[in-house]
Amino acid sequence: MAVRSDTHALSRPVPYLLERAYSDAAGTNGQTIEAPVRSTGDGALVAPTAVGSTVTVLDSSGQTIVDAAAVTVGGSVASYTFGASLPSSSASLGDGWSVIWSLVIAGEVYTFRQSAILCEYVPRNVITAADLYGGEGIAELRYAVPQAQQDAPRGDGTGWGPQIDASYYDFIRKMLANGRPIWRSREPTGYREWLLSRSLQRAVETIPATEGSSWAEYRKRAYFRMRSAEASLRLQYDTEDPSIRRPGTGPILMCAVSRPLL
């Protein structure tokens, strides 16, 4: 079998969080999922060919919910928007779902399989670059974007997007590690401040800072702001009393004070 000269990776560090269909006065929802694929050589986005590229979604029992549906390609990223009634409002919440992308790249078919979780509510990314250097952020960040992320020809034009996206994924990882059923969570209290603080922290960490410089001071401030946001984050779950808001950190496991047995 011939070895491919180019290798690619699905740039999705956490499982997909799918949201059950619902209806309201504005109509029905239609969630969109994306498959950003990057070259493992230089990390650049690789644009798949829309013709022939498909996505399949399986539920936790292995039943096909979306069967080799056509994808849309925009901005070098393949995406798929669920129909108004998918995933079904009667589908069982929980993990064990799968999203399988079959993408045509440079004439070859690449298959990427990613786990997914069906949730009642999925928190969205609510931070933009303007928030980082606006009234709640650090004004100097407007002009301090890393060179590789600046507009062409010096950079790829992503701005502070990578840091904001990474912060959102940090929150998803935090929810998954919390030890409670993420598919039963509701909108967290203090979520926006947590996400903004984490994005600011990631942003200032990308800028070289010598001891005593203004950027070193910004790093310290970002650290303590993140600590405060972490302490203020509160989570709510459908399985608990509606008035309860639990800390965002997971349970602390303790053992007896003794030498552990080998």
Secondary structure, 3 states (H helix, E strand, C coil): CCCCCCCEEECCCCCEEEECCCEECCEECCCEEEECEEECCCCCECCCEEEEEEEEEECCCCCEEEEEEECEEECCEEEEECCCCCCCCCCCCEEEEEEEEEEEECCEEEEEEEEEEEECCCCCCCCCHHHHHCCCCCHHHHHCCCHHHCCCCCCCCCCCHHHHHHHHHHHHHHHHHCCCCHHHECCCECHHHHHHHHHHHHHHHCCCCCCCCHHHHHHHHHHHHHHHHHHHCEECECCCCCCCCEECCCCCCCCCCCCCCC
